[in-house]
């Protein structure tokens, strides 16, 4: 029972991180001129199950909770389902049908429980995943994908990703879609990120930036912000230590006009 209570605490922590993000959705600024209507976003918990598996070693406590945003635009929903499936299955699955994804999650959960039976182990596992709506300005709508898992034996782990969708172009944006001549300017972006990183180093502290330009990016108040993998830039698990921003005045010349600060209004509210 003590083990189950400890695992419950971990699950509550996991889902508090995921669900708390919902409160940071952006309020549309009606003063912005745009032909694109404001996106109506709701949330659906598509999977929420708990299973206590009795084995000779004890009770295995397994819990999954998965949450998905739902809009009135089918092709946007298809992108979100695909991104959620990538988060849950580490990019190994690629489905855009919500019912199919539910079936896959159910099979994954049942497999976990069956492994407890077969191995006679009291292996406890909690997992939470969600995509949360961040905001919309003009034709750009943005979401954040969050997943968190935990066991009693292993530290909490998870991943994040950003989903920036151009409503006019009906696609998820990659860096090559917003950066002019991306292959040629990739090196310039890397140098700008290094410049930002080096400014935060302590005296005689060795740089850990390797030149990587991650695809995890979003439009922040300060500029184009990139999120690196945990521990890639620092020895801490702090999210702040994984963030580097190229200021608008430096990144604007490298962006296509429709994505520059003076042409695409950025988010009024965001979280670090």
N, C-alpha and C positions, 0 to 999 in steps of 0.2 A: 504493500500500500504506500509506503514511503517513496518507493521508486516511481510509482504512478503519479503521486503528488508533485514530485520534482519535475517529471516530464510535462505535467500540466502547466507548471510555471513557465517552462520553456516555450510551450505552444502559445500561451497567452502573450509572452514577449514577442514571439514571431509575428502573430497576427496584429498586435498593437502597432508594430512597425508598418505593416501593410495597410491596415485599415485607417490609421491616423492620417495617411497621405491623402485620403479623400477630402479632408477639410481644406486642402490647399488648392482647390480648383479655382481657376481664374474667373473673374467677373468681366463679361464682355464690355468693352468701352464703345458705347454707341456713337461717339464722336468720330470714330474711325470709319472712313469711307470704304465700303466693301460691297461687292455684289454677292458675296457668299453669306448665306444665313448662318446665324449662330447655331452651333451643333448642340443638339439636345442629347444629353448623356445620362443614362441610368445604369444601375449595377445589378448584376445577377450572380448569386452564389450557385455555380453550376455543379459543385461537388462538395459535400460536407458529411463526412462519415468518421465514426470512431469504432474501433474494434479491440476488445480485450481477448487475447488469444491465450488460453490456458495450456501450459506445457509442463513437462517434468521439472524444468528449471525455474518455473514461476509464471508470472503473467506478463505477456508482451502487450504493451499499450501502443496502438497505432492510430494516428489521426491525420486526415487530409482535409484541407479546406482550400477551395479554389474559387476565385471571384473574377468576373469578366465585365467590362463596360459594354453596354449595348446602345447603339445609336439607331436612327431611322434610315441610315444609308447602308444598304447591304454590302457594298464593296468595302466600306470602312470596317464593318463588322468582320468581314472575311479576313482583312489584314490583322485585326486584333486577335482573332481566334488563332491565326497562324503564328503570331508572335507569342501568344500564351503557350501554344504547344511547344514552341522552341524553348521557352523558359522551363517548362516542366520536364521535357525529354532531352534537354541539353543539345538541342539542334538536330537530334537524330530523327525526329518525326517532322512532317511538314503537311499539316492538314488545315483546311480553312472552313470545314464544316463543324459547327458547334456540337451537334449530336454525335458525330464520329469522335470528336475529342472527348466528350463525356464517357463514351464507351472505352476509349483507350485509358483514361484515368482510372475508371472502375477496374479494368483488367490489371493495371499496375498496382492498385491498392490490394486487390485480391491475391495477386502474386506475392506481395509482401507478407500477407497473413499466412498464406500457404507455406512460405519458406520458414516461418516460425514453427508451424506444425511439424514440417518435415525434419527440421534441424533440432527440434526440441529445445529451442532457445527462447529466452525471454528478452529478445532484442526489441527495444522500444524506439519508435520513430514518429516524429511529428513533421508535417510539411505544410507550408502555406504559400500560395502564389496568387498574385493579382496584377491586373493592369489598372492603373489609376489615371484619370483624366487630369491633365495639368492646366490646359487653357487653350484659347484660340485668339489669334489676332489676324484679321483679314482671312486669307486663304490657308493659313497654316494652323493645324491643330496638333497638339502634342500630348503624349501619354508617357507614363513611366511604368516599365515592367519590373516587378519585384518578386523574388522568390526567396524563401528561407526554409532551411531544414535543420533538424537537430536530433541527436541521440543522446543517451546518458553518457556515452563513452567519448563522444566527439564534440568539439566546440561547435556552436552554431555556425552554419555556413549558408551562403546564398549568392545571388547575383542580381544585378540591375541592368536595365537597358532602356534607352530612350527611343521613342517612336514618334518621329515628326512626319506628318502627312500633309501633302499639298493637295487640297481639295480640288483645285482647278486642274491639276495634272493627274489626279487620281492615282497617286503613288506614294509609297514611303520614301522619304528623302535619304539618300546617302551623301557622304561628303562630296563625291564626284558630281552630284546633282546641284550643289550650291556653290562649289568652288570653281572659278574660271580656270580652264586648262589644269585640272587637278593633278595630273601626272607631273606636269612641269612645276607646279606650285607646292607640291607635297613637301619638298625640302624647305621651302620658306615657312610653311606652317610649323614644321618641326623646329626650326630655329626660333620662331616666335614663342613656342611652348617652352623651349629650353630657357629662353630669356626670362620668361615668367617664373619658371621653376628656380632658376639660379638666384633670382632676387629674394627668394624666401629662405635661402640657405644661411645657416649660421657660419661664423668665421671658421675657415679651414674645414668646413664640412664637405665631404666628397659628394659630388653630383651622382644621382642614381638614374637620371633620365637618359634613356638609351636612344632617343630619337623616334620612338613609337608614336604614331598618330592614331588614336583609337577611333572607332566608328561610333562610340557612345558620346553623343554630343547633344546640346540643346541651346536654344537662344535665351540667354539670361539678360538681366538688366545691364550687366557690365560688358558683355560681348558674347562671343561664341565660346561656350564652356564645354570642356571635355572631362569625362570621368574615366580614370584609369583603374586597372585591376587592383584589388586590395593588396597592400604590401609592395606594389610595384615601385612606388615613389618614396615610401616611408616604412618604418618598422612598426607603425601603429595600425590598428584596425579602424581608425577614425575615417569616416567618409570624407571629411574636409581635407585629409591628407592625400586624397586620391583625385582632387579637383584642380584643374588648371584652366585659366581663362585668357583668351586673347582679346584685348580691349577692342571695342568697335572701331576706333580710329585707325587701328592697325589691320584689322581683318576686313573692314569694308572694301578696300581696293581689290581684294581677292575674291569677293563674292559677286555672283550675278546680281544685277540691279534689284530684282524682286525680293532678294533676301537681305539687302542691306538695312542698316538701322533706320535710315531716313525714309525707307519705302515699305518696310514691314515692321509695324509696331511690335515691340517685344512685350513680354509678360509683365503685368503690373505686380503680380505676386508670385513668388517662387520660394522654395525652401533650399537650404544649403545641404 
